[in-house]
C-alpha cells in the first residue's frame, strides 16, 4: 500500500468522524478483512472479521456521541473502549493494532540500503551476508565514528593471528 494512503486511512482510528470513517474502514477491511492467497498458493486467513469490524465501528461512533467520550484524547478513548466495550469492538481493536504498526513511509528501508551501499562498495564487494549484517548493525546502532578509538583497534588487529595468503602467480 502507498504510504500517504496509509496515513489517510489512519484517521479512522483517530475518530475524526466528520472528516473520515466508513470509506477508510472499508479500505482497511479490503486488505485485512478477507482471506488471501500467497503467490505460492497458500491460504492466509483474514486478520479480522469484517462484519464485526463494521458493527464495532458503528457502535463506537454512536457510543462516543451518546456517552460524550473524550474525542480530544485518542489514547484515553481507545483505552476506555478496550476496557469497557471489548466484546463489541474486539475486531476493531485488533484492526487498529495492525494499522498502528504499519510503516507509513519507506525512510527506514531507504536508510538500510544507504548503509548497505556505504559498507559494501567496489573495494569490499566480496563481503558475505553475515559480515555485512554485522557491519551494518555497527553502522546503524554503534557510536559515531568520531568517537571511535582507532589506535586501540589497530593494536588489537596487530596482535591477532591471521592467515596471510601469498599469491604465487607470475
Secondary structure, DSSP 4 states (H G I P E B T S, - for coil): --HHHHHHHGGGGGT-TTT--HHHHHHHHHHHSS-EE-TT--EE--SS-HHHHHHHHHHHHHHHHHHT--TT-HHHHHHHHHHH-HHHHHHHHHHHHHHHHS-SSSHHHHHHHHHHHHHS-GGGTT--HHHHHHHHHHHHHS--GGG--HHHHHHHHHHS--PPP-----
